[in-house]
Amino acid sequence: MPELPEVETVRRGLAPVMEGARFDRVEARRGDLRWPLPKDFVRRLEGQTVTGLGRRAKYILADLSSGEVLLMHLGMSGSFRVSQAGAEETPGDFHRERSKALAHDHIVFHMSSGGIATFNDPRRFGCMKLVARPDLEQEPLLRALGPEPLGNAFDAAMLASACADKRTSLKAALLDQRVVAGLGNIYVCEALHRARLSPKRKASTLSDRKGAPNQRSIALVEAIRVVLNDAITAGGSSLRDHRRTDGELGYFQHSFRVYDRAGAPCKTRGCGGAVRRIVQGGRSTFYCPACQK
């Protein structure tokens, strides 16, 4: 499933054709994705202008001139393809050939900018909802989310406080969307390696006995910010389904330090250890037991 860097990459790809543009025509080629589309979905979009295009955790949010917000989630296999009316796609150096079949092109946005944004989702775990802007904070999909890891509210004190009473592992705590929003398996593994913290460490050890943040929480917050920003710059990680809106692959997977590198030498300078794979909560965890304590 796409994580924060992949979703942010898609948002940035949609912005040039959607922000400030009007929905001239909307094609809903089926009535449902993960859930049924909102009632009168096409009617409520056509003629509306996208006044802003944001992101909350793994959701893309399009503010509309009607006062509603179009909430979009990519699910496990969803992707957007952006093209210009009448133009042919020109593959780049890291292009992944898209299927020519239209069966999985479920939603098509024809924008007044001349851009066409097509949502393709073979597994149909993605979703789209229309929510009134004043109700957005209470939207069930969003209301329990923790702070954005790249936002000002996310710091060592906040993370230490959120984990102070947790008895779970540090890995499990970081995957909890109520603690911090948008992180997934890949970037938690990578951030923990950069911070030199074991994924098996108790989450409560990010604070001292008084609940104040310690050096571990400071290092972890910095590592999370760095790895997410590096991944966004690289266009995300393309392992299975993720691709950018122009069809290009993300390439952060070439910078993985531990993820999917079981048995390979640790990349920490002077470490000499090897990456190990374990299973936590049914998910693969990759880490170096020599330098992550």
C-alpha positions in Angstrom: 0.0 0.0 0.0 1.4 3.5 -0.9 2.8 5.3 2.1 3.1 9.1 2.7 5.9 9.7 0.2 4.1 7.9 -2.6 0.8 9.7 -1.9 2.6 13.1 -1.7 4.3 12.3 -5.0 0.9 11.6 -6.6 -0.6 14.8 -5.1 2.2 16.9 -6.6 1.6 15.2 -9.9 -2.1 16.1 -9.9 -1.7 19.7 -8.7 -0.7 21.2 -12.1 -3.8 20.0 -13.9 -6.3 20.1 -11.0 -5.5 23.1 -8.8 -7.4 26.1 -9.9 -9.1 24.1 -12.6 -12.8 23.2 -13.1 -14.3 19.7 -13.5 -15.6 20.0 -17.0 -16.6 16.4 -17.2 -16.5 13.5 -14.8 -16.7 9.8 -15.8 -17.7 7.3 -13.1 -17.4 4.1 -15.1 -18.6 2.0 -12.1 -20.6 2.9 -9.1 -18.2 1.7 -6.5 -14.6 1.3 -5.5 -13.9 0.0 -2.0 -17.3 1.4 -1.1 -20.1 2.9 -3.3 -19.4 6.3 -4.7 -21.2 9.2 -3.0 -24.7 9.9 -4.1 -24.8 12.2 -7.2 -21.0 12.0 -7.3 -20.8 13.2 -10.9 -23.3 16.0 -10.5 -21.6 17.3 -7.3 -18.3 17.5 -9.1 -19.0 18.8 -12.6 -18.7 22.6 -12.7 -16.8 22.9 -9.5 -13.4 24.4 -9.2 -10.5 22.8 -7.2 -9.5 25.7 -4.9 -6.7 23.7 -3.2 -5.1 20.2 -3.3 -3.7 18.9 0.0 -2.8 15.7 1.7 -3.7 14.3 5.1 -1.7 11.2 6.0 -2.4 8.8 3.0 -5.4 10.8 1.7 -5.5 13.4 -1.0 -7.9 16.2 -0.4 -9.3 18.4 -3.1 -11.1 21.5 -1.8 -14.0 22.4 -4.1 -15.7 25.8 -4.8 -18.9 24.2 -3.5 -17.6 24.0 0.0 -17.2 20.2 -0.2 -13.9 18.3 -0.1 -13.2 15.4 -2.5 -11.3 12.8 -0.3 -9.3 10.3 -2.3 -7.4 7.2 -1.2 -5.2 5.1 -3.5 -5.8 1.8 -1.6 -3.4 -1.0 -2.4 -3.1 -0.7 -6.1 -4.6 2.6 -7.1 -2.8 5.1 -9.3 -3.6 8.3 -11.2 -2.5 8.8 -14.8 -2.3 12.4 -15.9 -2.4 13.3 -19.6 -3.3 16.2 -21.8 -6.3 16.0 -24.2 -5.1 14.8 -27.6 -1.6 14.2 -26.4 0.3 10.9 -26.4 2.4 9.8 -23.4 6.2 9.9 -24.0 7.9 7.3 -21.8 10.9 8.4 -19.8 14.0 6.6 -18.5 12.2 5.0 -15.6 8.8 4.5 -17.2 6.6 1.5 -16.4 4.4 0.5 -19.3 0.8 0.8 -18.3 -1.9 -1.7 -19.2 -3.8 -0.7 -22.4 -6.9 -2.3 -20.9 -9.5 0.2 -19.8 -11.3 -2.2 -17.4 -9.5 -0.7 -14.4 -9.8 2.9 -15.4 -12.7 3.6 -13.0 -12.9 7.4 -12.6 -11.8 10.0 -15.2 -11.6 13.7 -14.4 -11.6 16.0 -17.5 -10.3 19.4 -16.2 -10.7 22.9 -17.7 -6.9 23.0 -17.7 -6.9 20.6 -20.5 -5.6 17.8 -18.2 -7.2 14.4 -17.8 -6.7 12.6 -14.5 -7.6 8.9 -14.7 -7.9 6.8 -11.6 -6.9 3.2 -12.2 -7.4 0.6 -9.5 -7.2 -3.1 -10.3 -8.0 -4.3 -6.8 -10.5 -1.6 -6.0 -9.3 -0.9 -2.5 -9.2 2.8 -3.2 -12.0 5.1 -2.3 -13.5 8.5 -3.0 -15.8 10.5 -0.7 -17.3 14.0 -0.7 -17.3 15.7 2.7 -18.5 19.1 3.7 -15.4 21.2 4.7 -16.8 22.0 8.2 -17.3 18.3 8.8 -13.8 17.2 7.7 -12.3 17.0 11.2 -15.0 14.6 12.3 -14.8 12.5 9.1 -14.4 8.8 10.4 -11.5 8.2 8.0 -9.6 11.2 9.4 -10.6 12.0 12.9 -8.4 9.5 14.8 -5.2 10.3 12.8 -2.2 11.5 14.7 0.0 14.5 13.6 1.7 14.8 10.3 5.3 13.6 10.6 6.5 16.6 8.4 4.3 19.1 10.3 5.3 21.5 13.1 3.2 19.6 15.7 5.4 16.5 15.3 8.4 16.8 17.6 10.3 14.7 20.1 8.1 15.9 23.0 4.9 14.9 21.2 6.3 11.5 20.2 7.6 10.7 23.6 4.3 11.6 25.2 2.3 9.5 22.7 4.5 6.5 23.5 5.0 7.0 27.2 2.4 4.5 28.4 2.7 2.0 25.5 3.7 -1.5 26.1 4.1 -2.3 22.4 7.3 -2.4 20.4 8.6 0.8 18.9 7.9 -0.6 15.4 4.2 -1.2 16.3 3.8 2.2 17.9 5.1 4.0 14.8 2.7 2.0 12.5 -0.2 3.2 14.7 -1.8 6.0 12.7 -3.1 7.5 16.0 0.5 8.1 17.1 1.8 9.6 13.8 -0.1 9.7 10.5 1.1 8.3 7.2 4.0 6.0 8.1 4.0 2.5 6.9 6.3 -0.6 7.0 9.0 0.6 4.6 9.7 4.0 6.1 9.4 2.9 9.7 12.1 0.3 9.1 14.3 2.9 7.3 13.8 5.6 10.0 14.6 3.2 12.8 17.8 2.2 11.1 18.9 5.8 10.6 18.1 6.5 14.3 20.0 3.3 15.3 17.0 2.1 17.3 15.8 -1.5 17.4 12.3 -2.2 16.2 11.9 -4.5 19.1 12.6 -1.8 21.7 9.7 -0.8 23.9 8.0 2.3 22.7 7.9 3.7 26.2 11.7 4.0 26.2 11.5 7.2 24.1 11.0 9.2 27.3 12.6 9.4 30.7 10.9 8.5 34.0 9.3 11.9 34.1 7.9 11.5 30.6 10.3 14.0 29.0 11.8 13.2 25.5 15.2 11.7 25.6 17.9 11.5 22.9 16.3 8.5 21.3 13.1 10.4 20.6 15.0 13.4 19.3 17.1 11.1 16.9 14.0 9.3 15.8 12.0 12.4 14.9 14.9 13.7 12.9 15.3 10.3 11.1 11.6 10.2 10.2 11.7 13.7 8.7 14.9 13.0 6.7 13.8 9.6 5.3 10.4 11.0 4.3 11.8 14.0 2.6 14.4 11.9 0.8 11.7 9.5 -0.4 9.5 12.4 -1.6 12.4 13.9 -3.5 13.0 10.5 -5.2 9.3 10.1 -6.2 8.6 7.4 -3.6 9.4 3.7 -3.7 8.1 1.6 -6.6 8.0 -2.0 -5.5 4.7 -3.3 -7.0 2.0 -0.9 -7.9 3.2 2.7 -7.2 4.0 4.9 -10.1 4.0 8.7 -10.5 1.2 10.4 -12.4 3.4 10.5 -15.6 4.0 6.8 -15.4 7.6 7.1 -14.2 8.8 4.9 -11.3 9.8 6.3 -8.0 13.4 5.3 -7.2 13.8 5.5 -3.5 14.0 1.7 -3.4 17.5 2.0 -4.6 18.4 3.9 -1.4 17.0 1.4 1.1 19.3 0.7 3.9 17.5 -2.2 5.4 14.1 -2.8 3.8 14.0 -6.0 1.7 17.8 -6.4 2.2 17.9 -9.4 4.5 21.4 -11.0 4.7 23.0 -8.0 3.0 25.8 -6.0 4.8 24.6 -3.1 7.0 25.2 0.3 5.4 26.1 2.1 8.6 29.7 3.1 8.3 31.9 0.9 10.5 29.1 -1.4 11.6 30.1 -4.7 10.0 26.7 -6.2 10.8 24.1 -7.8 8.4 20.5 -7.0 7.9 18.1 -9.4 9.5 14.4 -10.1 8.8 11.9 -10.8 11.6 8.1 -10.8 11.7 6.3 -8.4 14.0 2.5 -8.2 14.0 2.4 -10.3 10.8 4.6 -7.8 9.0 8.2 -8.2 7.9 10.7 -6.1 9.8 14.2 -5.4 8.5 16.9 -4.1 10.8 20.6 -4.5 11.8 20.9 -6.1 15.2 24.5 -4.9 15.4 23.9 -1.2 15.3 20.2 -0.9 16.2 19.8 -1.1 20.0 
